[in-house]
């Protein structure tokens, strides 16, 4: 009898795995057929909704336009600290109550702040969706920001910043970002600094939340096992009390004027951490798609990229080298990142310059172009292969004004890129005369005389 029960349990578990796999396949199949419904509520909240019944789960993403773009430089980290404190107490729940309730229903709830926005994410089973929405609305609308939680979270953030300073890659990235953008918003860390965190007061946190956490300054996406009527009832019950406010329009980020500079940070390391780059493009730039293809060929395409073929395969000077454009709402970064022996740092940097100049001056081959476009269009469905990814994708698509048909148009945009387009954008958005170079390594073994 015992072995029979075990066999039955195995059958049930196998059926469960098959159902999950079937659901996963349906997500892949339907990725380009999303029925996205968009509406703007009376309080100004933009809502995006996709009904999917493949799994009894609901994913919610709430994007609030609150980030380092909205905080004073001397209070850097204010947006991130505010987001961290959302789940640390409300008018009727303490921090422990929130975490216990979320854990009890097997849900997840969290908030993260990036360069452009704060994202609050909820994952909850269909049977507990009402309770999940109630907790979500409570932490967003009614946080109390208790003094003891502010002090605790400040210490946690400062501790993480100090610990990060032990990581060469963090030191290089921080120095590079500051070298490119200086005191401008994108030059700062979202977590701020130890000094700026200490300056933030509870009153400033309360005011930041009151000013920016408004429905007319937010985008909500809901994806999963909910009918439209069920969702409408949830929104009416839990988010209709959310009142619109007079949100101050963000100031545009001034584009910094980069000039060629090199920064060497001395550390007792056998491997030098190198970042080479300059300002990039914003996400709304129409050249974004041609730049994506160009970057794939240069250093974003893994083993098939030019930088990997030369620096790794031919020269044997690095295990990995990559380039990428980080496009933000008001600007962006272009970076090439690599680790190599201290003694070969100069050689690798020279090769980066060589490959950047090459792609700026000569057309890429048709094979390189076809391979890049095939990868970018073929990998795109993986951005939408789970309900969580779809929910996050919807709010960011809305935030960057890409349009509801972006899912269908992205492959068309990529396929339309020509070799002439790649040459044009490489010449326009890459410039070795403006390159900022940051090297974290053992200074006595690094010679950068040619940089």
JOTACOR-V284922 format. One line per field, one symbol per residue. phi: phi as a letter, one per 20 degrees, with the letter a starting at -180 (. if undefined). psi: psi as a letter, one per 40 degrees, with the letter a starting at -180 (. if undefined). Layout:
phi->???
psi->???
This chain:
phi->.ffffffffffffffffffffffffffffegedfeeddbdffenfeccbcebdfceccdccdedfbbffddfgfcgofffffffegedpcfccegfffffffffemdcbaccddfdadddcccbfgfdfffffffgfffeecfdlfgffffffffffffffffffeegffgfffffgfffdlefgfedeffmcgffffefdfgffffgfffdecffcbcdcccqeceffffgfffffddfffefceefffffefffefbfbccddfbfcedeecccrafdcefeffegfffffgfgffbeemfefffffefefeemdbfbbbcbddedfdrrcdcddadbfgfdgfffffffgfffffffdcffffffffffffffffeggffcecfffffffffffffelenfefgeeggffffffdfffffffffeddbffdfddccdaegfdddcfee
psi->dddddddddddddddddddddddddddddedefhghhhihideehhhhhhhhfdifihhhhhhhghaeeeiidefhedddddddedefhadehiddddddddddefiihihihaddihhhhhhiideedddddddddddddfiegiddddddddddddddddddeehdddddddddddddebeideeiideaidddddehidddddddddddgidefihhihhaghidddddddddddedehhiighhhiiihhhigiihihhhhhigidhhhhhhaaibiideheedddddddddddeefbeeiddddddddddfeidihiiihhhadeaiihihiihiiddeddddddddddddddeddiiiidddddddddddddeddeefeidddddddddddddefeideddddddddddehiddddddddddehheeehhhhhhahdeehhfde.
